[in-house]
């Protein structure tokens, strides 16, 4: 895939690798901002043990370096996890690593919240770089 369509529906990602590539390719020069925060409230992945869908949300906050994530590319990237079997903790770590690979931010914090299932909710946080989250 060369680029995401400028209008109309997004195509479904063929693979997570393709989605990672698009995430980096669609990044744009960073304006003069201190931080950027995305909140994706309709995140789905697959439980690697049961094969059942896990629903939740993802919050990505980062301090831009030279480039920023493009929101449509981020939506495409997160959609690729719909067919991926992964634990919540692994998801937060992988998404943080992929953001670093795509745009090399000064810092990034990724929070994956898995909806309550069986009476237990789960929140996993992964930080890369000198995040300001230690003060938060």
C-alpha positions in Angstrom: 0.0 0.0 0.0 1.5 3.3 -1.1 -0.7 5.6 1.1 -4.0 5.7 2.8 -6.9 7.1 0.7 -7.5 10.8 1.2 -11.2 10.3 1.4 -13.7 7.5 1.7 -13.5 4.4 3.9 -10.2 3.0 5.1 -9.2 -0.3 3.6 -8.7 -3.1 6.1 -5.1 -3.7 7.1 -3.6 -6.8 5.5 -1.2 -7.3 8.3 0.2 -5.7 11.4 3.5 -5.2 9.5 1.7 -3.3 6.8 -0.1 -1.1 9.5 3.3 -0.4 11.1 4.7 0.7 7.8 1.7 3.0 7.1 2.0 4.5 10.6 5.6 5.7 9.8 4.9 6.6 6.2 1.9 8.9 7.0 3.7 10.8 9.8 4.1 14.5 9.2 6.5 17.3 10.4 5.9 18.2 14.0 4.6 21.6 14.9 5.8 23.4 18.0 3.7 21.6 20.6 4.7 20.0 23.9 2.6 16.9 23.8 0.0 15.1 21.7 -2.6 12.7 23.1 -4.8 10.3 21.3 -7.7 8.4 22.9 -9.0 5.4 21.0 -12.2 4.2 22.7 -13.0 1.3 20.4 -10.0 -0.9 20.5 -10.3 -4.7 19.8 -7.8 -7.5 20.0 -7.9 -11.2 20.5 -7.3 -13.1 23.7 -4.4 -15.5 22.9 -5.7 -18.1 25.3 -9.4 -18.2 24.4 -9.5 -16.7 20.9 -12.3 -14.4 22.1 -12.3 -10.7 21.4 -11.0 -8.3 24.1 -12.5 -4.8 24.0 -11.0 -1.7 25.5 -9.4 1.6 24.9 -5.9 2.9 24.1 -4.4 6.2 25.2 -1.2 7.3 23.4 0.5 10.4 24.7 3.9 11.6 23.4 6.3 14.5 23.1 6.9 15.0 19.4 10.5 14.9 18.1 10.6 15.8 14.4 7.4 14.0 13.3 3.9 13.4 14.5 1.4 10.6 14.1 -1.3 11.1 11.6 -4.7 10.2 13.1 -6.1 8.2 10.1 -2.8 6.2 10.0 -3.2 5.6 13.7 -6.7 4.3 13.3 -5.5 2.0 10.5 -2.7 0.8 12.7 -4.9 0.1 15.7 -7.4 -1.7 13.5 -4.7 -4.2 12.6 -4.8 -5.5 16.2 -8.4 -6.7 15.6 -7.1 -10.1 14.5 -4.0 -10.2 16.7 -3.7 -12.5 19.7 -1.9 -10.6 22.4 -2.1 -10.0 26.2 -3.0 -6.5 27.3 0.5 -6.0 28.8 2.1 -7.0 25.5 -0.1 -4.7 23.6 0.9 -1.6 25.5 4.6 -2.5 25.1 4.3 -3.2 21.4 2.3 -0.1 20.6 4.9 2.0 22.5 7.7 0.4 20.6 5.9 0.9 17.3 5.3 4.6 18.0 9.0 5.0 18.8 9.9 3.2 15.5 7.5 5.3 13.5 8.2 8.8 14.7 11.1 8.8 17.3 9.3 10.9 19.9 11.1 12.5 22.8 9.0 10.3 25.0 5.8 8.2 24.8 3.3 6.7 27.2 0.8 4.1 26.1 -2.1 3.0 28.3 -4.2 0.0 27.2 -7.4 -0.5 29.2 -9.1 -3.8 28.8 -12.9 -3.7 29.5 -14.0 -5.6 32.6 -14.4 -9.3 32.0 -15.2 -11.8 34.8 -15.2 -8.9 37.3 -11.6 -7.9 36.6 -10.5 -4.8 34.7 -6.9 -4.5 33.4 -4.8 -1.4 32.7 -1.2 -1.8 31.3 1.1 1.1 30.8 4.3 1.3 28.8 6.6 4.3 28.7 9.6 4.9 26.5 12.1 7.8 26.9 12.1 10.4 29.6 8.3 10.6 30.1 6.7 13.2 32.1 4.4 10.5 33.5 6.7 10.0 36.5 5.5 13.4 37.7 1.9 12.7 36.8 
